[in-house]
Amino acid sequence: MNKVFEQYRPRAVLNLAAETHVDRSISGPAAFVTTNINGVFELLNASLAYWQTLTGTDRDSFRFVQISTDEIYGAIDEGLADEDAPLKANSPYSATKAGGDLLVRSFHETYRLPTVTTRGCNAYGPRQFPEKLIPLHILRGLSGQSLPIYGNGSNIREWIHVDDAAAGIVAALDRGTPGEAYNLGTSDLHTNIVLANHLCRHIDRHSGRADGATARKIEFVVDRPGHDTRYAMNSAKARAHLNWQPRISLDDGLRTTVAWYVDNPDWWTPITRGRYDLSRLGATAAVAKQTAHQS
């Protein structure tokens, strides 16, 4: 990393690198520690060493932007989590992201490295790896497979289109105050079953099926271990201080996302034939046993 900084002399570091899927973190947490904690530490160390060589406006304008997640707040049973809410991560994924956030905070407080942290809700959109809920359901739905929903589908998530998420990150880079964190949310909160039914309607329309055809493929499966019941953030700070707000409605975002996957099988077909076959990930032995018994 030191050689990279020397060669390219960046004005900022945006750390979007992470192991991100909760299911994968259940069955293989070590990779999440390596990337989301140790990796962040290495980036911070290299950034600090580089920043300390800068002078004048180059030093003043440098930023390290950490891209984090609403999952570090854990389950929010009621109300909204603001940036000062306690960190109550409940999965290996969210715990390692919280650890990375705390390292970032420590490098600002201890060494005065100008860091900014963004905490986004569930992002979706084109080119998302199909292990995530929305692309998983799109691709399984298009192929006539079942659409798995954990538990009874009552878990609540907040959703943001990738374009709005990216715009929030850029706003934090350009206008964020060093040492601060910013929630990037939309207030588009829905249970997983409501979201799935909404998505099914768009799949039906884009594939020429009768309304309700895809929704009949929804299947409730054994819940994810430690599944958080509800995520919900207060994003007023980002709107007020970053001059940012989401612009893409959930309905428009889902419609255009389904259309993209329908129109781009050349992008996702090699993935589903090689790296990932749209099956369940991260099942513990107990979950696997229950799933086998039910089937």
ZIHUFEN-V535391 format. One record per residue. RES is the residue in one small letter. SS is DSSP state (alpha for helix, beta for strand, coil for the rest). BURIAL is b if it has 24 or more other ideal C-beta (glycine too) atoms within 12 Angstrom, else e. Layout:
# ZIHUFEN-V535391
RES,SS,BURIAL
RES,SS,BURIAL
This chain:
# ZIHUFEN-V535391
m,coil,e
n,alpha,e
k,alpha,e
v,alpha,e
f,alpha,b
e,alpha,e
q,alpha,e
y,alpha,e
r,coil,e
p,coil,b
r,coil,e
a,beta,b
v,beta,b
l,beta,b
n,beta,b
l,coil,b
a,coil,e
a,coil,b
e,coil,b
t,coil,b
h,coil,b
v,alpha,b
d,alpha,b
r,alpha,b
s,alpha,b
i,alpha,b
s,alpha,b
g,coil,e
p,alpha,b
a,alpha,e
a,alpha,e
f,alpha,b
v,alpha,e
t,alpha,e
t,alpha,b
n,alpha,b
i,alpha,b
n,alpha,e
g,alpha,b
v,alpha,b
f,alpha,b
e,alpha,b
l,alpha,b
l,alpha,b
n,alpha,b
a,alpha,b
s,alpha,b
l,alpha,b
a,alpha,e
y,alpha,b
w,alpha,b
q,coil,e
t,coil,e
l,coil,e
t,coil,e
g,alpha,e
t,alpha,e
d,alpha,e
r,alpha,e
d,alpha,e
s,alpha,e
f,coil,b
r,beta,b
f,beta,b
v,beta,b
q,beta,b
i,beta,b
s,beta,b
t,beta,b
d,alpha,b
e,alpha,b
i,alpha,b
y,alpha,b
g,coil,b
a,coil,b
i,coil,b
d,coil,e
e,coil,e
g,coil,e
l,coil,b
a,beta,b
d,coil,e
e,coil,b
d,coil,e
a,coil,b
p,coil,e
l,coil,b
k,coil,e
a,coil,b
n,coil,b
s,coil,b
p,alpha,b
y,alpha,b
s,alpha,b
a,alpha,b
t,alpha,b
k,alpha,b
a,alpha,b
g,alpha,b
g,alpha,b
d,alpha,b
l,alpha,b
l,alpha,b
v,alpha,b
r,alpha,b
s,alpha,e
f,alpha,b
h,alpha,b
e,alpha,e
t,alpha,e
y,alpha,e
r,coil,e
l,coil,b
p,coil,b
t,beta,b
v,beta,b
t,beta,b
t,beta,b
r,beta,b
g,beta,b
c,coil,b
n,beta,b
a,beta,b
y,beta,b
g,coil,b
p,coil,b
r,coil,e
q,coil,b
f,coil,b
p,coil,b
e,coil,b
k,coil,b
l,alpha,b
i,alpha,b
p,alpha,b
l,alpha,b
h,alpha,b
i,alpha,b
l,alpha,b
r,alpha,b
g,alpha,b
l,alpha,b
s,coil,b
g,coil,e
q,coil,e
s,coil,b
l,beta,b
p,beta,b
i,beta,b
y,beta,b
g,coil,b
n,coil,e
g,coil,b
s,coil,e
n,coil,b
i,beta,b
r,beta,b
e,beta,b
w,beta,b
i,beta,b
h,beta,b
v,alpha,b
d,alpha,b
d,alpha,b
a,alpha,b
a,alpha,b
a,alpha,b
g,alpha,b
i,alpha,b
v,alpha,b
a,alpha,b
a,alpha,b
l,alpha,b
d,alpha,e
r,alpha,b
g,coil,b
t,coil,e
p,coil,b
g,coil,b
e,coil,b
a,beta,b
y,beta,b
n,beta,b
l,beta,b
g,coil,b
t,coil,b
s,coil,b
d,coil,b
l,beta,b
h,beta,b
t,beta,e
n,alpha,b
i,alpha,b
v,alpha,b
l,alpha,b
a,alpha,b
n,alpha,b
h,alpha,b
l,alpha,b
c,alpha,b
r,alpha,b
h,alpha,b
i,alpha,b
d,alpha,b
r,alpha,e
h,alpha,b
s,alpha,b
g,coil,e
r,coil,e
a,coil,e
d,coil,e
g,coil,e
a,coil,e
t,coil,b
a,alpha,b
r,alpha,e
k,alpha,b
i,beta,b
e,beta,b
f,beta,e
v,beta,b
v,coil,b
d,coil,b
r,coil,b
p,coil,b
g,coil,b
h,coil,b
d,coil,b
t,coil,b
r,beta,b
y,coil,b
a,coil,b
m,beta,b
n,coil,b
s,coil,b
a,alpha,e
k,alpha,b
a,alpha,b
r,alpha,b
a,alpha,e
h,alpha,e
l,coil,b
n,coil,e
w,coil,b
q,coil,e
p,coil,b
r,coil,e
i,coil,b
s,coil,e
l,alpha,b
d,alpha,e
d,alpha,e
g,alpha,b
l,alpha,b
r,alpha,b
t,alpha,b
t,alpha,b
v,alpha,b
a,alpha,e
w,alpha,b
y,alpha,b
v,alpha,b
d,alpha,e
n,coil,e
p,alpha,e
d,alpha,e
w,alpha,e
w,alpha,b
t,alpha,e
p,alpha,e
i,alpha,e
t,alpha,b
r,alpha,e
g,coil,e
r,coil,e
y,coil,b
d,coil,e
l,coil,b
s,coil,e
r,coil,b
l,coil,b
g,coil,b
a,coil,b
t,coil,e
a,alpha,e
a,alpha,e
v,alpha,b
a,alpha,e
k,alpha,e
q,alpha,e
t,alpha,e
a,alpha,e
h,alpha,e
q,alpha,e
s,coil,e
